[in-house]
Every structure is written in structure tokens, then in C-alpha cells.
Amino acid sequence: MKKITSINPVNGSAVGEVSASSPSEIIEKVKQAHAVKAEWNSLGIKKRIKILQPLEDLFKEKQHEIALLTTKEIGKPISESLSDFDGDFIYLNDFLTNGAKYIKDEVIFRESNAIHRIMHEPRGVAACIAPWNYPFGNFIWSVIPNLIVGNTVVFKHSEECPIVAKVLEEVVLSLKGLPEGVFSAIYGDSEEGALLAAQQVDMIWFTGSSSVGRKLAAIAGSKQIKAVLELGGSNPAIILEGESIDDHIEKIYRGRFTNCGQVCDAIKRVLVHQSLFEQFVATLARRVEKIQIGDPSSSETELGPLVSMRQLKTLESQVNDALVKGATLITGGWQPRGFSGAYYAPTILTNIKNNMRIWQEEVFGPVLPIVSFETDEDAIHMANDTPYGLGAVIFSKNIERARYLASRIDAGCIDINNGSHWQPGTPFGGYKASGMGREHGKHGFQELCQIKVVAEG
């Protein structure tokens, strides 16, 4: 029987092991989800939410356990693993509180005796496949909205965090009144994920790499089913002239190096007006060199290891490619001494060319290329010079100028100055290789539904 072993990236030790789901198990769980979908839908959204409501308290009872396992499995500093729950519970509470409002019937036409009404109905069985970088948050985002709208869910978490996934499954299955088969989990790697997607499911929800997302989109297209895909990013941060560097250093630092830089929506490139370039590079380098690298189980640690040695090798090859092609190393670019695991020092690079992998690929680690620009059109061109289009950040005292740049950037979520799109009612998703569809709020919930028009006259 195939086993999935969770490896602690700090030292390579085994955290635990689970059995991968067999093909027959996957087929059976999809079959059960189909068998119960009519019953789950017929309960109505208010009864579904009532059944799901206790999850908030159940997960709060388990949050310390989940945080510790997250730190062990993926190397996230314990301070981040714990603080993630603050935002995750805001989203969970919003979904449970506002889910019915997000998909309520809408009257779109009324004239004399004619009334046209939009109804939002569940699609059926949703195959939900989540990544490892925010194990609890990605579970909440994928599973809970689908269950609320009336879809049944077969869920697969990443092979990097199977022990956390087991705990999450146990909590959901402990709910009183949840019909058997409404939620089930499978375990495995890409092989099991592909097999799940190939079953007769009614939609695919996926967060992860753009390469895998394209494969899942092809599967969905071949079956003419819905795919909601939140994929990679290479977000630019643009700093216009006249800005105070000190006002923005911390946001850029957090935006790049949180979770060891392993965030799809992270700042991954900084574009700085040439008048501020040298000052910005020097200031950020001083801030980065103060970061506390260490054992992620310590509350003092700010930067732990990457999720795996495989991820470390990918990052090293991207940085080496840049250096060979002429990039300048400002700080970092090495594995910290005294650490045997998947550690990589926070790294800043300049003298960047657009043929470098760190410019054209998603960089999932603590590496930041910085480039200068002269005109707004230069900044727009460089911001859009990427296969990705998830997000961007613009810093400018001239709000009209910032809005103009935002209108020209091909990205789904753009923050200006201290703005943040991270609100549960705000749709999240990207352009180009960054995905299809949106998550969260009214727009995200409606992605999970079929739209039915009932025209009375």
C-alpha cells in the first residue's frame, strides 16, 4: 500500500505517515457524494449552515494542535501558524454568517406581470484540491463555501501536510447531523489528485501551481464542468517618485518574506522609480539582514525553512540562473550556516534582465528582484511583463496617478498604499496564468453555483 510520509523540513525527520487513498476508495467516495447530494441540497441553506455552525468552536478547540502540526510539517514559524487563525476565523465566520445572502434569489427584470428571477443552485459534487502553504485557511476557503451552497465535497490536501489534513477531516466528520458522504477526504500526491479530478465530479476547485492548474482546466474542459482555479503569481510592487521609503519598507518586507516567501499573492518583484532606487535597496537590505532565522518551533523565529528540499533546489537553481546571467547579489543567496534543513537566507537581487527565471517564473521562496524605472509607462510595461496576473501594489501620494496605473495593470487584485484586498467579502483571483474564477464573497460563492433563470409572466 502506498504511504505518504510527512517530512519535517527543519531536519528531515518523519512527522507521521498516512496511507494514500486507493483508486477504489476515491471512486467510492465520489459515488457516495453523488448519492447524498440531493439530500444535502434539499435541506436548504439555512439548515446546512446550522449543521456547519459548530465548526467554528470545534476548530478553535483544535487550533493549537493544528498550528503545531503546521509548523512541523511545512516549517512555518509557530508565531505565523498561530496568527494565521485570526484571519482564517474571520473568513469562516463570514461564510457562515453571509453565505445565504451571497446566493439569495435576485429579481433581474420586472414589467407588468413579468418577473425574471435568478436562482443559484449547487453544481453537485465538488473535487477540492488544496495546497500546503496555509493548511487550515485553504481548507476553509475550499470546503466551507461549497458545503454552504449545497455542493458535496471530496477533498484532497497536499501531500506536504497530510497529518494536518487528518485532523481537519476528523473535525468535520464529528459534526452532528452531517449526512454521510457530504464531506470526505482522500490522501495522496499528484497521482491521487489527478484520479479524483478524472472522476464524474461536477466541478473542480483548486489552488496551486499554474502548471497543475492548466492540466485540471483541460480535464474540466473535456467534461464541460466548472473549474475555479487560484494559481501562481509574480506580483509587482511599484514605488513612484516622491515616496517616503521608510513608510513602505515594512509592508514590502512582510509582503515578500512572510511564510518564507511561499505565498501565491506575495510581492515577488519590486519596481522602484530611479530617483529612489539606491536608497530603497540599501534600506530594505538592512531590514532583511535583521531577520531572525531559526527553528520554527521557537516564538523568536521570523524565518523558518522552505517546505522541502525539493523546493530549496528549485529556488537555488532560479537564483543561480540569475547570477550567471549577470544579476547582482545584494544580500543572501546562500544556505545559513548551522542549519541542515531546507533553509535559504532572505535574498535581494538587482541588475535584473527579463530573460532570467526569477523574472519569468513564480519564485516561491525568500528571494526578491528589484528593478528601477523612469516613466509610468516603463513601470506598467514591466509590471505586465510576466505570464502571471494575480496582484500588485502601488505606492503613490497621487491617488489619481495610482488609479491610472491600477487600470493598466493586468492583475485581479491591486492594493494602493495601505489598501488590502484581504477581506472575506472581496473577490480574490487573477488574470492570465494566475487562474480562472474568483473566491470569497458574493462573487466567489456564485462561482460554485449553477445560475437558473425562472421567467414568470
Solvent accessible surface area in square Angstrom, and as a share of the most:
residue,aa,sasa,rsa
1,M,183,0.82
2,K,79,0.33
3,K,101,0.43
4,I,13,0.07
5,T,59,0.34
6,S,1,0.01
7,I,80,0.41
8,N,23,0.12
9,P,7,0.04
10,V,30,0.17
11,N,93,0.48
12,G,48,0.46
13,S,53,0.34
14,A,71,0.55
15,V,40,0.23
16,G,23,0.22
17,E,98,0.44
18,V,11,0.07
19,S,43,0.28
20,A,6,0.05
21,S,8,0.05
22,S,41,0.27
23,P,82,0.51
24,S,78,0.50
25,E,77,0.35
26,I,0,0.00
27,I,90,0.46
28,E,78,0.35
29,K,47,0.20
30,V,6,0.04
31,K,130,0.55
32,Q,65,0.29
33,A,0,0.00
34,H,55,0.25
35,A,87,0.68
36,V,12,0.07
37,K,65,0.28
38,A,75,0.58
39,E,92,0.41
40,W,0,0.00
41,N,65,0.33
42,S,91,0.59
43,L,52,0.26
44,G,29,0.28
45,I,35,0.18
46,K,165,0.70
47,K,124,0.53
48,R,9,0.03
49,I,20,0.10
50,K,157,0.66
51,I,30,0.15
52,L,0,0.00
53,Q,77,0.34
54,P,63,0.40
55,L,0,0.00
56,E,27,0.12
57,D,93,0.48
58,L,53,0.27
59,F,0,0.00
60,K,91,0.39
61,E,137,0.62
62,K,72,0.30
63,Q,52,0.23
64,H,107,0.48
65,E,73,0.33
66,I,1,0.00
67,A,1,0.00
68,L,74,0.37
69,L,28,0.14
70,T,7,0.04
71,T,5,0.03
72,K,104,0.44
73,E,1,0.00
74,I,2,0.01
75,G,1,0.01
76,K,3,0.01
77,P,1,0.01
78,I,15,0.07
79,S,51,0.33
80,E,29,0.13
81,S,3,0.02
82,L,61,0.31
83,S,59,0.38
84,D,36,0.18
85,F,5,0.02
86,D,100,0.52
87,G,32,0.31
88,D,15,0.08
89,F,20,0.08
90,I,101,0.51
91,Y,14,0.05
92,L,0,0.00
93,N,63,0.32
94,D,19,0.10
95,F,0,0.00
96,L,4,0.02
97,T,90,0.52
98,N,34,0.17
99,G,0,0.00
100,A,33,0.26
101,K,117,0.49
102,Y,20,0.07
103,I,16,0.08
104,K,128,0.54
105,D,73,0.38
106,E,64,0.29
107,V,69,0.40
108,I,96,0.49
109,F,85,0.35
110,R,156,0.57
111,E,112,0.50
112,S,111,0.72
113,N,121,0.62
114,A,25,0.19
115,I,36,0.18
116,H,55,0.25
117,R,64,0.23
118,I,27,0.14
119,M,60,0.27
120,H,18,0.08
121,E,52,0.23
122,P,26,0.16
123,R,52,0.19
124,G,7,0.06
125,V,0,0.00
126,A,0,0.00
127,A,0,0.00
128,C,0,0.00
129,I,14,0.07
130,A,4,0.03
131,P,20,0.13
132,W,33,0.12
133,N,9,0.05
134,Y,55,0.21
135,P,4,0.02
136,F,8,0.03
137,G,3,0.03
138,N,7,0.04
139,F,0,0.00
140,I,0,0.00
141,W,39,0.14
142,S,0,0.00
143,V,0,0.00
144,I,0,0.00
145,P,6,0.04
146,N,0,0.00
147,L,0,0.00
148,I,0,0.00
149,V,1,0.01
150,G,1,0.01
151,N,0,0.00
152,T,0,0.00
153,V,0,0.00
154,V,0,0.00
155,F,4,0.02
156,K,8,0.03
157,H,6,0.03
158,S,11,0.07
159,E,57,0.26
160,E,26,0.12
161,C,0,0.00
162,P,3,0.02
163,I,32,0.16
164,V,0,0.00
165,A,4,0.03
166,K,74,0.31
167,V,11,0.06
168,L,0,0.00
169,E,22,0.10
170,E,104,0.47
171,V,7,0.04
172,V,0,0.00
173,L,95,0.47
174,S,66,0.43
175,L,11,0.06
176,K,188,0.80
177,G,57,0.55
178,L,26,0.13
179,P,22,0.14
180,E,151,0.68
181,G,7,0.07
182,V,0,0.00
183,F,3,0.01
184,S,11,0.07
185,A,3,0.02
186,I,1,0.00
187,Y,15,0.06
188,G,3,0.03
189,D,37,0.19
190,S,88,0.57
191,E,114,0.51
192,E,10,0.04
193,G,5,0.04
194,A,52,0.40
195,L,53,0.26
196,L,0,0.00
197,A,0,0.00
198,A,54,0.42
199,Q,29,0.13
200,Q,130,0.58
201,V,5,0.03
202,D,38,0.20
203,M,0,0.00
204,I,0,0.00
205,W,6,0.02
206,F,13,0.05
207,T,8,0.05
208,G,21,0.20
209,S,49,0.31
210,S,7,0.05
211,S,57,0.37
212,V,60,0.34
213,G,0,0.00
214,R,144,0.52
215,K,137,0.58
216,L,8,0.04
217,A,26,0.20
218,A,67,0.52
219,I,45,0.23
220,A,3,0.02
221,G,50,0.48
222,S,93,0.60
223,K,52,0.22
224,Q,172,0.76
225,I,37,0.19
226,K,58,0.25
227,A,8,0.06
228,V,2,0.01
229,L,3,0.02
230,E,5,0.02
231,L,9,0.04
232,G,2,0.02
233,G,0,0.00
234,S,4,0.03
235,N,6,0.03
236,P,5,0.03
237,A,0,0.00
238,I,0,0.00
239,I,0,0.00
240,L,1,0.00
241,E,68,0.31
242,G,58,0.55
243,E,14,0.06
244,S,43,0.28
245,I,3,0.02
246,D,110,0.57
247,D,100,0.52
248,H,19,0.08
249,I,13,0.06
250,E,78,0.35
251,K,59,0.25
252,I,0,0.00
253,Y,4,0.01
254,R,118,0.43
255,G,24,0.23
256,R,1,0.00
257,F,5,0.02
258,T,46,0.27
259,N,2,0.01
260,C,3,0.02
261,G,0,0.00
262,Q,3,0.01
263,V,25,0.14
264,C,22,0.13
265,D,17,0.09
266,A,6,0.05
267,I,8,0.04
268,K,2,0.01
269,R,1,0.00
270,V,0,0.00
271,L,0,0.00
272,V,0,0.00
273,H,23,0.10
274,Q,99,0.44
275,S,77,0.50
276,L,20,0.10
277,F,42,0.17
278,E,145,0.65
279,Q,99,0.44
280,F,1,0.00
281,V,13,0.07
282,A,45,0.35
283,T,20,0.11
284,L,0,0.00
285,A,9,0.07
286,R,140,0.51
287,R,47,0.17
288,V,1,0.01
289,E,112,0.50
290,K,152,0.64
291,I,16,0.08
292,Q,94,0.42
293,I,34,0.17
294,G,9,0.09
295,D,69,0.36
296,P,2,0.01
297,S,71,0.46
298,S,42,0.27
299,S,86,0.55
300,E,130,0.58
301,T,6,0.04
302,E,54,0.24
303,L,1,0.00
304,G,0,0.00
305,P,1,0.01
306,L,0,0.00
307,V,4,0.02
308,S,17,0.11
309,M,91,0.40
310,R,153,0.56
311,Q,34,0.15
312,L,2,0.01
313,K,131,0.56
314,T,56,0.33
315,L,1,0.00
316,E,50,0.23
317,S,43,0.28
318,Q,5,0.02
319,V,1,0.01
320,N,82,0.42
321,D,27,0.14
322,A,0,0.00
323,L,64,0.32
324,V,130,0.75
325,K,73,0.31
326,G,33,0.32
327,A,12,0.09
328,T,63,0.37
329,L,72,0.36
330,I,64,0.33
331,T,17,0.10
332,G,9,0.08
333,G,23,0.22
334,W,122,0.43
335,Q,74,0.33
336,P,10,0.06
337,R,217,0.79
338,G,84,0.81
339,F,66,0.28
340,S,101,0.65
341,G,3,0.03
342,A,0,0.00
343,Y,3,0.01
344,Y,7,0.03
345,A,2,0.02
346,P,8,0.05
347,T,0,0.00
348,I,0,0.00
349,L,0,0.00
350,T,11,0.06
351,N,85,0.44
352,I,26,0.13
353,K,91,0.39
354,N,85,0.44
355,N,90,0.46
356,M,0,0.00
357,R,74,0.27
358,I,1,0.01
359,W,7,0.03
360,Q,62,0.28
361,E,61,0.27
362,E,34,0.15
363,V,2,0.01
364,F,38,0.16
365,G,0,0.00
366,P,0,0.00
367,V,0,0.00
368,L,0,0.00
369,P,0,0.00
370,I,0,0.00
371,V,16,0.09
372,S,49,0.32
373,F,7,0.03
374,E,105,0.47
375,T,65,0.38
376,D,31,0.16
377,E,88,0.39
378,D,56,0.29
379,A,0,0.00
380,I,6,0.03
381,H,122,0.54
382,M,37,0.17
383,A,3,0.03
384,N,37,0.19
385,D,36,0.19
386,T,16,0.09
387,P,59,0.37
388,Y,29,0.11
389,G,4,0.04
390,L,1,0.01
391,G,2,0.01
392,A,3,0.02
393,V,13,0.07
394,I,0,0.00
395,F,1,0.00
396,S,4,0.03
397,K,149,0.63
398,N,79,0.40
399,I,73,0.37
400,E,107,0.48
401,R,63,0.23
402,A,0,0.00
403,R,131,0.48
404,Y,98,0.37
405,L,0,0.00
406,A,23,0.18
407,S,87,0.56
408,R,92,0.34
409,I,10,0.05
410,D,59,0.30
411,A,9,0.07
412,G,27,0.26
413,C,9,0.06
414,I,45,0.23
415,D,14,0.07
416,I,38,0.19
417,N,41,0.21
418,N,133,0.68
419,G,32,0.31
420,S,67,0.43
421,H,27,0.12
422,W,87,0.31
423,Q,102,0.46
424,P,15,0.09
425,G,39,0.38
426,T,49,0.28
427,P,43,0.27
428,F,2,0.01
429,G,2,0.02
430,G,5,0.05
431,Y,100,0.38
432,K,94,0.40
433,A,24,0.18
434,S,0,0.00
435,G,10,0.10
436,M,97,0.44
437,G,23,0.22
438,R,58,0.21
439,E,8,0.04
440,H,6,0.03
441,G,0,0.00
442,K,96,0.41
443,H,98,0.44
444,G,3,0.03
445,F,1,0.00
446,Q,37,0.16
447,E,32,0.15
448,L,7,0.04
449,C,1,0.01
450,Q,95,0.42
451,I,104,0.53
452,K,91,0.39
453,V,85,0.49
454,V,53,0.30
455,A,65,0.51
456,E,80,0.36
457,G,95,0.91
